[in-house]
Amino acid sequence: MKLNNKIGLALATTCTIVATGAHAARDTIQIAGSSTVLPYASIVAEEFGNTFPQYKTPVVGSGGTGGGLKQFCQGVADNTIDIANASRKIKDTEIATCKKAGVNKIQEVKVGYDGIVFASNSHKAAYKLKPYHIFAALAEKLPSNGKLVPNPYTRWNQIDPTLPNEPITLVIPASNHGTREVFQEKMVNAGCETYDYFKKLGKDEREKACSTFRKDGRVVEISGDYTETLARLKTNPSAVGVFGLGYYDSNRDKLRVASVNNVVPSEKTVLNGSYIVSRPLYMYVKGEHLVSVKGLPQYVEFFLNKKISGKGSKIEKAGLIAMSDAERAKVLADFKAGKSVK
């Protein structure tokens, strides 16, 4: 779908930094990072190339949030990426790595919201999950009579009789994904802390216990994208997989989504905060490249245009939960002002 010429012209005139007046070190925008943001960024990149023929279509790769930020923080040379897509905020340690490599102008650009969902085969019974269910399913060891013992659970209904009588197999994102970190914080850690035993441990010991998963094949870590997770559910119909809400929405015919704390994930429950496993999505833009890489500021501002990422836009229909007009305007103003993370 091409935007009409009037929209394209309007977008072009809003851009505050124009690369055509300076020598461009590179004329193709390079993007990597979050597999959750990947489909949205790919749609925007294609639309950008169609709308502005004077710019090349940006190249969008995946590799996970952590992997993308690692590439982003390698420096400001021509062979480093310009944007890292992320499904979590950049960490202080990553900012320090960036600055050590000369990347001092890191501009955080929120692009919308997403929920993390638990989904199973559409022909299986529905799951009504709570954080302690998830922790009890994947922990390597659990408390029993005042000491830790190997996880005894092999079926979901052993954890809670209200859960389906299905063997436990959890297909979760590997540590390179931002989804994993949100999943860890909002489900696994929350579930771990329902046990008095873990509450009494010191911080480091508790963190280790809460993040050490069983290794008996019941927890499967996926370093690729959600298509790989879906493939695992096809080969193991009893498995429960972790997905982004947008990906689930695109595969409703194959998947049945679980509630969490009796709340079903949706645009409404993510935005009002009642669905606890949700997060904002970001682009991190390398400020040092805004002049040297042709079309980079234009791409970012294009992404933030209401017709591109707002209500009714193509990427909202693809699953992104759109920001309000007021929030989008604030994000755009901060980007134009050159606001950087500290």
C-alpha positions as CSV (number, residue, x, y, z in Angstrom):
1,M,0.0,0.0,0.0
2,K,1.5,3.4,-1.0
3,L,0.7,6.5,0.8
4,N,-0.6,9.3,-1.4
5,N,1.7,12.1,-2.6
6,K,0.2,14.7,-0.2
7,I,0.9,12.6,2.8
8,G,4.4,11.8,1.6
9,L,5.1,15.5,1.0
10,A,3.7,16.4,4.4
11,L,5.9,13.9,6.1
12,A,8.9,15.0,4.2
13,T,8.4,18.6,5.2
14,T,8.1,17.7,8.9
15,C,11.6,16.2,9.1
16,T,14.0,18.4,11.0
17,I,17.2,17.0,9.8
18,V,17.8,16.6,6.1
19,A,20.7,14.4,4.9
20,T,20.7,15.6,1.3
21,G,22.8,18.7,2.2
22,A,25.6,16.6,3.7
23,H,27.7,13.8,2.4
24,A,26.0,10.5,3.4
25,A,28.4,7.9,4.6
26,R,25.8,5.2,3.8
27,D,22.5,5.4,2.0
28,T,20.8,2.3,3.4
29,I,19.4,2.3,7.0
30,Q,20.5,-0.8,8.9
31,I,18.2,-2.1,11.7
32,A,18.4,-5.2,13.9
33,G,16.9,-6.4,17.2
34,S,13.6,-7.5,18.7
35,S,11.7,-10.3,16.9
36,T,8.5,-8.8,18.4
37,V,9.2,-5.4,16.7
38,L,10.5,-7.1,13.5
39,P,7.2,-7.5,11.6
40,Y,6.1,-3.9,12.4
41,A,9.5,-2.4,11.4
42,S,9.5,-4.5,8.2
43,I,6.1,-3.1,7.2
44,V,7.2,0.5,7.9
45,A,10.4,0.0,6.1
46,E,8.6,-1.2,3.0
47,E,6.1,1.7,3.2
48,F,8.9,4.2,3.7
49,G,10.7,2.9,0.5
50,N,7.4,3.2,-1.4
51,T,6.6,6.7,-0.2
52,F,10.1,8.2,-0.6
53,P,11.8,6.8,-3.7
54,Q,14.8,9.1,-3.0
55,Y,15.6,6.8,-0.1
56,K,16.5,3.1,-0.2
57,T,14.2,0.7,1.7
58,P,15.8,0.1,5.2
59,V,17.2,-3.3,5.9
60,V,15.5,-4.8,8.9
61,G,17.0,-7.8,10.7
62,S,16.1,-9.7,13.9
63,G,18.4,-11.4,16.5
64,G,16.6,-10.4,19.6
65,T,16.6,-7.3,21.7
66,G,19.9,-8.1,23.5
67,G,21.6,-9.1,20.2
68,G,20.4,-5.9,18.5
69,L,21.6,-3.7,21.3
70,K,25.0,-5.5,21.3
71,Q,25.4,-4.6,17.6
72,F,24.1,-1.1,18.2
73,C,26.7,-0.5,20.9
74,Q,29.7,-1.6,18.8
75,G,30.5,2.0,17.7
76,V,29.6,4.8,15.3
77,A,31.5,3.5,12.3
78,D,29.8,3.0,8.9
79,N,29.6,-0.8,9.4
80,T,27.5,-0.5,12.6
81,I,23.7,-0.5,12.7
82,D,21.6,2.7,13.0
83,I,18.6,1.4,15.0
84,A,18.1,-1.3,17.5
85,N,14.5,-2.5,17.9
86,A,13.8,-3.5,21.5
87,S,10.9,-5.1,23.5
88,R,12.4,-3.7,26.7
89,K,14.2,-0.6,27.9
90,I,18.0,-0.4,27.3
91,K,20.0,-1.4,30.4
92,D,22.5,0.7,32.2
93,T,25.2,-1.8,31.4
94,E,24.3,-1.5,27.7
95,I,24.4,2.3,27.8
96,A,27.9,2.0,29.4
97,T,29.0,-0.3,26.6
98,C,27.7,2.1,24.0
99,K,29.4,5.1,25.5
100,K,32.7,3.2,25.8
101,A,32.5,2.6,22.1
102,G,31.7,6.2,21.3
103,V,27.9,5.9,21.0
104,N,26.9,8.8,23.2
105,K,23.6,10.0,21.6
106,I,21.2,7.1,22.2
107,Q,17.7,8.3,21.4
108,E,14.8,6.2,22.8
109,V,11.7,6.2,20.6
110,K,8.7,4.4,21.9
111,V,6.6,2.9,19.0
112,G,3.7,1.2,20.8
113,Y,2.8,-1.5,23.2
114,D,2.5,-5.3,23.3
115,G,1.4,-8.1,25.7
116,I,3.2,-11.3,26.3
117,V,0.8,-14.2,26.1
118,F,0.7,-17.9,26.9
119,A,-0.9,-19.9,24.1
120,S,-1.5,-23.6,23.5
121,N,-3.0,-25.7,20.7
122,S,-6.4,-24.4,19.8
123,H,-7.9,-27.9,20.2
124,K,-6.7,-28.2,23.8
125,A,-8.4,-27.0,27.0
126,A,-8.0,-23.4,28.0
127,Y,-5.4,-22.5,30.7
128,K,-6.2,-20.0,33.5
129,L,-2.7,-19.2,34.7
130,K,-1.2,-17.3,37.6
131,P,2.5,-16.4,38.1
132,Y,3.0,-19.2,40.7
133,H,1.8,-21.8,38.1
134,I,4.5,-20.7,35.7
135,F,7.2,-20.7,38.3
136,A,6.2,-24.1,39.7
137,A,6.2,-25.5,36.1
138,L,9.7,-24.4,35.2
139,A,11.7,-24.1,38.4
140,E,14.6,-26.5,38.8
141,K,13.9,-26.9,42.5
142,L,11.0,-26.1,44.7
143,P,10.7,-25.8,48.5
144,S,9.4,-28.9,50.5
145,N,9.5,-29.2,54.3
146,G,12.0,-26.4,54.6
147,K,14.4,-27.5,51.9
148,L,14.8,-27.4,48.1
149,V,14.0,-30.6,46.2
150,P,14.0,-31.3,42.5
151,N,10.8,-30.1,40.8
152,P,8.3,-33.0,41.3
153,Y,5.6,-31.7,38.8
154,T,5.2,-33.4,35.5
155,R,1.6,-32.4,34.7
156,W,-0.2,-29.0,35.0
157,N,-3.0,-30.3,37.2
158,Q,-0.5,-31.5,39.8
159,I,0.3,-27.8,40.4
160,D,-3.3,-26.8,40.5
161,P,-6.3,-29.1,39.9
162,T,-8.0,-26.4,38.0
163,L,-5.4,-26.6,35.3
164,P,-5.6,-29.0,32.4
165,N,-4.5,-32.6,32.8
166,E,-1.6,-32.1,30.3
167,P,2.1,-32.9,30.5
168,I,4.2,-29.8,31.3
169,T,6.1,-28.4,28.3
170,L,6.9,-24.7,28.3
171,V,8.3,-23.2,25.2
172,I,9.9,-19.9,26.2
173,P,12.2,-17.3,24.5
174,A,15.9,-17.6,25.1
175,S,17.9,-15.0,27.0
176,N,18.7,-13.0,23.8
177,H,15.1,-11.8,23.7
178,G,13.6,-8.8,25.4
179,T,10.4,-11.0,25.8
180,R,12.4,-13.3,28.1
181,E,13.3,-10.5,30.5
182,V,9.7,-9.2,30.7
183,F,8.5,-12.8,31.1
184,Q,11.1,-13.4,33.9
185,E,10.2,-10.2,35.7
186,K,6.4,-10.2,35.6
187,M,5.7,-13.9,35.7
188,V,8.6,-16.0,36.9
189,N,9.9,-13.7,39.6
190,A,6.4,-12.8,40.7
191,G,5.6,-16.5,41.0
192,C,8.9,-17.3,42.8
193,E,8.1,-14.6,45.4
194,T,4.8,-16.3,46.4
195,Y,7.0,-18.9,48.3
196,D,8.1,-17.8,51.7
197,Y,11.2,-19.9,51.4
198,F,12.6,-17.7,48.5
199,K,11.5,-14.4,50.2
200,K,13.9,-15.2,53.0
201,L,16.9,-15.7,50.8
202,G,19.5,-12.9,50.2
203,K,19.0,-11.0,46.9
204,D,21.7,-12.8,44.9
205,E,20.7,-16.2,46.2
206,R,17.0,-15.5,45.5
207,E,17.7,-14.2,42.0
208,K,19.7,-17.3,41.2
209,A,17.0,-19.6,42.6
210,C,14.2,-17.8,40.7
211,S,16.0,-17.9,37.4
212,T,17.3,-21.5,37.4
213,F,15.1,-23.6,35.2
214,R,14.7,-27.4,35.1
215,K,16.7,-29.2,32.5
216,D,14.6,-32.3,32.0
217,G,13.2,-31.3,28.6
218,R,10.0,-29.7,30.0
219,V,11.4,-26.2,29.4
220,V,12.4,-25.5,25.8
221,E,14.3,-22.2,25.1
222,I,13.9,-20.7,21.6
223,S,16.6,-18.3,20.4
224,G,14.8,-17.7,17.1
225,D,11.5,-15.9,16.5
226,Y,7.9,-16.8,17.2
227,T,7.6,-18.9,14.1
228,E,10.0,-21.4,15.7
229,T,7.9,-21.4,18.9
230,L,4.8,-22.1,16.9
231,A,6.6,-24.9,15.1
232,R,7.4,-26.5,18.4
233,L,3.7,-26.4,19.4
234,K,2.8,-28.1,16.1
235,T,5.2,-31.0,16.9
236,N,4.1,-31.1,20.6
237,P,0.4,-30.4,20.8
238,S,0.5,-30.4,24.6
239,A,3.0,-27.6,24.8
240,V,2.4,-24.1,26.0
241,G,4.3,-21.3,24.2
242,V,5.2,-17.7,25.0
243,F,4.3,-15.3,22.2
244,G,3.8,-11.6,21.6
245,L,0.1,-10.6,21.6
246,G,0.4,-9.4,18.0
247,Y,1.7,-12.7,16.8
248,Y,-1.0,-14.6,18.6
249,D,-3.6,-12.3,17.0
250,S,-2.3,-13.3,13.6
251,N,-2.5,-17.0,14.5
252,R,-5.8,-17.2,16.4
253,D,-6.9,-20.1,14.2
254,K,-4.0,-22.2,15.5
255,L,-3.7,-21.1,19.1
256,R,-5.8,-20.7,22.3
257,V,-4.7,-18.0,24.6
258,A,-4.5,-18.3,28.4
259,S,-5.8,-15.8,30.9
260,V,-3.4,-14.5,33.5
261,N,-4.8,-13.7,37.0
262,N,-8.2,-14.2,35.3
263,V,-7.6,-11.4,32.8
264,V,-7.6,-12.2,29.0
265,P,-4.9,-10.3,27.1
266,S,-6.3,-7.7,24.7
267,E,-5.6,-4.2,23.5
268,K,-7.8,-2.9,26.2
269,T,-6.4,-4.9,29.1
270,V,-2.8,-4.2,28.0
271,L,-3.4,-0.4,27.8
272,N,-5.3,-0.2,31.1
273,G,-2.7,-2.3,32.9
274,S,-5.0,-5.0,34.1
275,Y,-3.1,-7.6,32.1
276,I,0.1,-7.8,34.0
277,V,2.4,-9.2,31.3
278,S,2.7,-6.3,29.0
279,R,5.4,-3.9,27.8
280,P,6.2,-0.9,25.6
281,L,8.2,-1.4,22.4
282,Y,11.1,0.8,21.3
283,M,13.5,1.8,18.7
284,Y,16.9,3.0,19.9
285,V,18.3,5.4,17.3
286,K,22.0,6.3,17.0
287,G,22.1,10.1,17.1
288,E,25.6,10.2,15.6
289,H,24.2,8.6,12.4
290,L,21.3,11.0,11.9
291,V,23.2,13.2,9.5
292,S,25.6,10.6,8.0
293,V,23.0,8.0,7.1
294,K,20.6,9.1,4.4
295,G,17.0,9.0,5.4
296,L,17.5,8.0,9.0
297,P,15.6,10.8,10.7
298,Q,12.9,10.7,8.0
299,Y,12.4,7.0,8.7
300,V,11.9,7.5,12.5
301,E,9.5,10.4,12.0
302,F,7.7,8.4,9.3
303,F,7.3,5.5,11.8
304,L,5.7,7.9,14.3
305,N,3.2,9.4,11.9
306,K,-0.4,8.6,12.9
307,K,-1.2,7.1,9.5
308,I,1.7,4.7,9.9
309,S,1.5,3.5,13.6
310,G,-1.7,5.0,15.0
311,K,-5.2,3.6,15.3
312,G,-6.3,2.0,12.1
313,S,-2.8,1.9,10.6
314,K,-1.4,-1.1,8.8
315,I,0.9,-2.1,11.7
316,E,-1.9,-1.8,14.2
317,K,-3.8,-4.2,12.1
318,A,-0.7,-6.4,12.2
319,G,-0.9,-6.5,16.0
320,L,0.9,-3.4,17.4
321,I,-1.1,-1.7,20.2
322,A,-1.0,1.9,19.2
323,M,-0.1,4.8,21.4
324,S,-2.5,7.6,22.0
325,D,-2.1,10.7,19.7
326,A,-0.9,12.7,22.6
327,E,1.8,10.2,23.6
328,R,2.9,9.8,20.0
329,A,3.2,13.6,19.7
330,K,5.4,13.7,22.9
331,V,7.6,10.9,21.6
332,L,8.0,12.7,18.3
333,A,8.8,16.0,20.0
334,D,11.5,14.4,22.1
335,F,13.1,12.8,19.1
336,K,13.1,16.1,17.1
337,A,14.6,17.8,20.2
338,G,17.5,15.3,20.2
339,K,16.6,13.9,23.6
340,S,19.0,11.1,24.6
341,V,19.0,8.5,27.3
342,K,21.3,9.2,30.2
